[in-house]
């Protein structure tokens, strides 16, 4: 494992500057449009998960730079100075439900870096938090340094000095198996295109989450799919698997009025007495028909989340 440390905020995972040089070697297209203060870009990289495109879109709430990996939107950041640490996607804002529920959160583990939007948000808006983020692909982290303002975050919030944010390069499951640390919250935002990372949704993974949470801590995960109907099978299996380890399992729906639609939903598991506004709690009997997800069966599963 390696991490962001040292006095100079440009050094990240073996040196952000050095990683950027390596990334440039695999850049296929670089187009810079010299308008809107030179902030609109289109860049293409090769990553472990497939081709990554970074480009800028204009929304009603401002300019947003997005990271698209293998045809799927993975992360985004606002470009304005006052909002670059805010969250453009609704589901990432739902992660803050743990704060609204009154969970005492100091130490947070984030699995999957991408553009590091939620770690940035935690650092900027929850000054009491210390964040560890595990990202397997150094190219993704280098992109986040340069184009999603992670370098700026380290400098502006003096993170090398305070140690409030550690960026680790490695496999999330392996990290959980090797670390002895415990956390108040674990946020799982790992995806591979439109497929789940299978090693992070099995019963064995749920056991690891449980072991690495402090008493009454919370596990939160982004799960794309439907909550009801024919396309809810994988969602229900994920919740059933978490229910085998945790006392309570909830889902914050991306589309509360149409639960049969596929969307980004936030699944929450905890042993604590917390209540999450807008969340649906599924009791064990409601999930009884769903099969557990097990390490032994991962090779036989179809991990595309939108399958029925």
Buried (B, 14 or more C-beta within 10 A) or exposed (E): EEBBEEEEBBBBBBBBBBBBEEBEEEEEEEEEEEEEEEEBBEBBBBBEBEEBBBBBEEEEEEBBBBBBBBEBBBBBBBBEEEBBBBBBBEBBBBBBBBBEBEBEBEBBBBBBBBBBBBBBBBBBEBEEBBBBBBBBBBBBBBBBBBBBBBBBBBBBBEBBEEEBBBBBBBBBBEBBBEBEEBBBBBBBBBBBBBBBBBBBBBBBBBEBBBEBBBEBBBBBBBBBBBBBEEBBBBBBBBBBBBBBBBEBBBBBBBBEEBBEBBBBBBBBBBBBEBEBEEBBEBEEEBBEEBEEBEEEEBEEBEBEBEBE
